[in-house]
């Protein structure tokens, strides 16, 4: 069952601001905070992804053509270059292509694999083909097979990827949300997938957690080919909660090219072998005081817990499971936020989100819905009408 749900309004926090600065601060149990700073010697360096090894506090930072390893004191331990790479936008990495040129490699995926103890890196070159690095020595790397197109999870646009649970299995699944980036269709990955890492003698490989050709199922879902190049879904953030995997997305309200961009929360069951449980819900975030502003473009998100003082001040029922999203507002027809509208920070309690999903599923089973035309699947589909309130 595929469903799109009525807009879910935010509760509690509604803050508006114009600029944000991210600082890395360590509380050393002293009256002051120690602020650690690293500035690249090359002014052209652009930092794009960051991940911490929870076992020892090592920090990995990937940028354009660069990959750094820092210790817990923000001292460089290791560094490797990841580009430029001889490439061409339409080149199949499994083939020898002519007319290649030096191409910058932007970081799209950077994750620590808890099972193999390696660092997963996927860039913007070679159709997003991934590489595994040693957590101890970045010069030790293992390439993914270019013959397997499931290994193409990077690309020209931002990708959301994280390791999470899948059913009761003892391995960590890699969940990915990948927007279409204009590459040849035969080289394009699925929009959302749950993947499994396979470690071989001298290489790694990605497969779907479940893929059964006879049953026609796999742990993935895609945009229908008719709309894949025109109905672009941008993935902002992903997380898991209470047996479900969630992605925060920005996409058009419908397949009409003139429809507005909105923010949605999509989810699938963690143990869904065919992603038949795929469901969408629209999220709204509005400025309450002064001139009414509807923030429609999610820019960043975080799922976690809040403290008791925050819980009491904003009347939060479940302080352990709260979703925060930073929003911007776009001009009509644009999927990018405009600075002149400022930004909004909105909070959503997972209890409210789960109740909305449950209500929608009941409505779908009672046949009060319509299809999701942009989803490519043989499974029954359902979408509720979206109100404007």
N, C-alpha and C positions, 0 to 999 in steps of 0.2 A: 504494500500500500504506500503510495506516495501522496503527500498532502502538503498544502500550504495553508497556514493558519491566520486567523485574524490578528491584527496588530497588537502586540503586547506592549503596554506603556510601562515606562520606568517608574519605580517607587523610590522614595527616600532622597538620595543625593541628586541634586540638580545644580551643578556649578558651571559658571561661564568664565572663561579666561581666554587670553589672546596669545600668550607665549608660554612655552614649557621648556624647562632645562632639566636634563637627567644627570644626576650626580651619583657617583659610587662612593658611599660613605661607610666607614667601619666604626662601630661603637666599641671602643676598647675599655669600657667600664671606667672611663675617666670623665672629668667634668666637660671635656671638649671632644669633638668628633674629629677623627683623622680622615682627611679627604685625599684619596689617592688619584694621581693624574698621570696619564701618559700621552705624549704628543708625538706623532710620527714626524720623523725628520724630513720626509718627502711631503711637501704641501699638496701634492696631487693624490695622496692616499685617501681613499674614502672607506671608512668602516661601515659595514653593513649587517653583520650577524655576530652574535655573542652567545656563548654557552659555557657553563661551568661543569667541571668534573666533580661531582658531589663527594667522591672518595677522598680527594686530597686538596680540593679548593683551587686546582689549576684552572686558569681561564683561557679559553680559546676565542680569538677574535678574527673574523674573516672580512676582508674588504676587496676592493677591486684589485685583482692580480696578486693579492697578498693573503697569507695565513700566519697569524701570530699565536704563540703560546706564552702565557704569563704565569708566574707563581702567585701565591696569595697576597704578596706584597706589591703586585703589579710590576715586577721586574721581568724583562724579556728572558725567557728560557730557550726559545727556539723560534725560527722564522723560515718560511719557504715562500717562493713565488709560485703563483698558480696561473700566471699569464704574463703577457699576451700569448695567445695560442693561434696557430695557423688554422683558419676556419672560414666557413661560408655559411650564410644563414640557412640555405636550403640543402646543405650537404648531409648525406646519410653517413654517420660515423663509421658504419660497417663497410663503407666503400672508399675508394681512392678518388677524391674529387679534384678537378682542375681549378685553377684561378682562386686559390686560397690566399688569404691576406691576414696579417697580424690583427687579432681581435681581442679586445679587453674581456677579461673573465670576471664577471660580477658574481658575488656569493648569493646563492638562493637557498641552500639548505646547509645547516651546520648543527649536528646533533651528536651527542655521545651515546653510543650503543651500549646499554647496560649489560647485555649478554656477552658480546664478543670483546668488550673493552677496547673498542676502536672509535675513532672520530669519523663520522660520515660527513663528507663535503660534496655538494653538487653545485655547479656553477651555471653560467649562461651560455657557455660554448659547448660544441659537440652535442647539440640538442639536449643539454642538461645531463649528460652522462656523469655518473657519480664516481667518487674515489674514496677509498678508506685509508685513513692515516693512523699510525701508531700513536697512542696517548703519551708515549715516552719519548718518541723521536719522530718529528714530522718529516724527516727525510726518508723514513720507511713508509712506503705507500703501496697499496694494491688497487689496481684498476678494476672496474666492473666491465663485464663483457659488452662490447658494442653490438654483438649479434642479438642481444635480448633487449627489446625496446621497452620492457617494463623498467629497465635501468635508467631510462630517460626521465628523470623527475625534476630536474632543474629547468632552466629556460630563460627566455628574455624578460619574463614578468616575475613578480614576487610570488613565492611559493610558501605555503604553510605545511610544515612537517613536524611530527613529534612521535616519540615512542610511547605506546600505551598497551593496555591489556586487550586480549581478544579471548572471550569466553573464559574457560578454566585452564587454558594452555599454559605451559611453563616457559614460553618465549614471549618476547615483547614484539608486538606488531608495530610497523611503521605506518602511521596514518598520514596521508598526503592530500592536500587540496591544491590543484594545479590549474591555473587559468590558461585558456588557449592563447598562444603568443604569435600566431601567424605562420607557423612552420607548415610544411607539407602534411596533409591530414594523416597519411600513413605513418608519420613519425610522431604524431601527437599522443600523449598519454591520456588516460582516463581522468575525468575531472576530480573524482574523489575515490580513494582506494585504501584498502588495508593490505599491507605488503609484509612479506617475511624475508629476512636476510638469511642467505645460505653462504656459509664459509667453506670454500674449497681449498685445494692445496696452495695455490698462488693467486687466488682471486676471490672476489665476492660476487654474489648474484642476488637479484631481487625476484621474487615470485609473488603471486597473489596468495594470501593466506589460504583461501579455498578457490580452486578452479576445477570444475568438472565439465568437460566438453559434452558428455552424454546428457547431463541434466541441464546444460546451458547456463550454469551459474558461476559467478566469481565474486570475490569481495571487492567490487568496484561498481561505480555508476558513472555515466557520461552524459554530456549534453548531446542531444540528437544532432546528427550530422547536418541536417538542414539548417540548424541554428548555431552550430558550433562556432562559426567565424563571425557571427553578428550578435549573438546573445552571450556576452562575456561576463563571467562570474569571477570577481576578484575575491581572494581568500585573505582574511585579515588575521585570524587567530583560531586556534583549535585547543580543545581540552576534553577530558572525560569526567563523567559524573554519574554515579548510581546506575551503572550498566549501559550507559549510552555514550556515544562519541559525538561531539558538537563542533561545528565550524561557524565562525562569524563571517558573513559574506557581504559584499556590495554587488548588486545586480539590478537590472531594470525590473520594473514592476511586472512587465509582461513582455512578450516577444515583439511588440510594436516598437519600431526603431525610435519613435517619438515619445515613448513612455519615460517617466522619471526614474532616476536611480534611487534605490532605497536600501536600507540595511536589513539583513535577515539573519536568523539563527537557524541552521539546518542540523539535523541529527539522524543517526542510524543506531540500531542496536549493536552492542559490541560483538555479539555472536551471530550476527545475521550473515548467512552464507551467500546471499545474493543481493544484499543491500535493499531488500524489498521494503524495509521499514523507513526508508528515506522520507523525511518530512521537513517542511519549511515553515517558519514563522517570521512575520515582519516585526521589527523592533522600532519603537518610536522614542524620540528624545526631544523634549521641548523646553525652551526657556520660559520660566514662569512669570518673572517680574518684567515690567517695562513692555517693550515691543515684543510681540510673540514671534519666536523664531523656531522653526522646525529643522532640527539637525538631521540630515539624511545619510551622511557618509561616515561610516565607521573608519577610524584611522589607527586605533590601537585598542587592545583589550587585555584584561587580566581576570582570571578566575581564582578565588582563594577565600580567605576568612578575614573577619574584621574583629577589632577589640571590643571589650564591653562598653567603653565610653562611646564609641561610634555606634554600637548597637542600640544603646539607650537614647542617644541623641536623635537618631534617624528611624527609630522604631523598627529595627530589623528583627524578624522572627527567627531566622536561621543564620547565626553569625559565622558558621563554618562554610557556607556555600553561597557565595555572592559573586556575580559577574559584573565587572566594571568595564565600560566602553567609553573611549574618547571619540567624540563625534565632531565633524565639521559640516558645513553646509555648502552645497555646490550650486552653481548657476544651472538653469534649466538645461537638461540634456547632457550634462557633464557628470563624469564619475569621479572628479577630483574636487576636493573642498577648496573654496576660495577664502583667502586670508581675511578679507574685509568683513566676513560674517563672524569672526571669532570661532570659539570652540565650546563644546559642552561635554561635561563628564556625567554620565548617567549610570545608575546602579539597578541591577535586576536580581531579585532573589530567585534561586532555583526552584523553590517551592511553587512560586507563581508560574514559572516557565513550565514546570512539569504538569501543573493543573491544566494549563492551556493546551499542551500537547495531548493530554488525556481526553479533554473535551473534543478536540478536533478529530481524534481517532474514532470516538463514538459517533460523531456526526458523519464521518466518512462511511462507517459501516451501515449507517441508516440511509446511505445513498444521497445525502445532501451535499454534493460537491461536483466539481468538474475537473477535467484532466489537466495535468502539467504537460503542456506541449513540448517543452524544451528538454524533458528527461527522456533518454533513450533506454527503454526497458519493455519487456513483455509482461511485466507484472501489472496487476490492477493499480490504477493511479487515481488519486483524488486530490482536489484542491478546493478549499472553501473560498467564497467570495470575500474580498478584503474590504472592510468598512473604512470610512474616512474619518472616523471619530478619533 
